Amino acid sequence: MPPRSNVAVLTQTRKVGLAKKKAKREQIKEILFDDDARREFLTGFHKRKLEKTTAAKNKAIEKEKQERLETRREQRRALAERAAANAAEVEKAYGGAAGTSAVVLSPYALVNDHAPLDDSNDELSNLPSSSRRQQKKAQGQSAPAEEEFEDEEQLATVTVVEDFDPDTIIHGPAREDHGVEPHASPLSKGKSKALSIANAEQTKARAKANMAVKAKKSKPKKVRYETKADRAVEKRKQRARRTEKAERAGGKASRKGKGGAAAPRGAAVGRKR
């Protein structure tokens, strides 16, 4: 290794000094520990686990809700398509004789296909809405009612057309007989009023009777407690009864024993004779 010059040595010494000054300048003066944060971290494992479980559960619930909403949308879409197909089949079966509009529902739009049946419909289309409605009523056609259905994502207006009967189209509308209601006489009104008053009084009386029965049933029964002297007298009586019973049972047993022992003796005496 060749000897270094004085300039190289001084330069190296200066670089080392500058590096030491920089390290000292960038040195962290003090390190402070947050005891509360440390304690919360060390004691919060169960809490964090519960929070994670709750978050996962809420996420699963939200996912299930979205799937349910999507299923309902699919069902509504299928129902709308089926309703449109049924309406088309009905219109095709009756050959457009009903004079009603086929309602076709889709998830995002509402389509009304008006089938011109004869010249009367063309004439009605040129009239104003009020005149057209009156003309349809005169011809036995009911005006369609419009209803709005609002969902989370869409707003649809549905035109509801009343049901029709093919017989009315062929034979004409049936005549309705409006009967005249007989007017009630003052005498019958008085009787009905008296009956209503009597029924009200009977109901009140029945309610009062039920309340009285409930009040009687709800009264607590009085419990009578014996005194110490009464209990002692009752115990003496029971003891005397038990003693008397035992004596009677003992007398019967002794009499049975005596009778059983005497019988063989008499039999032996009889044999000797």
Order of alpha helices (4+ residues) and beta strands (2+ residues): alpha-alpha-alpha-beta-beta-alpha-alpha-beta-beta-alpha-alpha-alpha
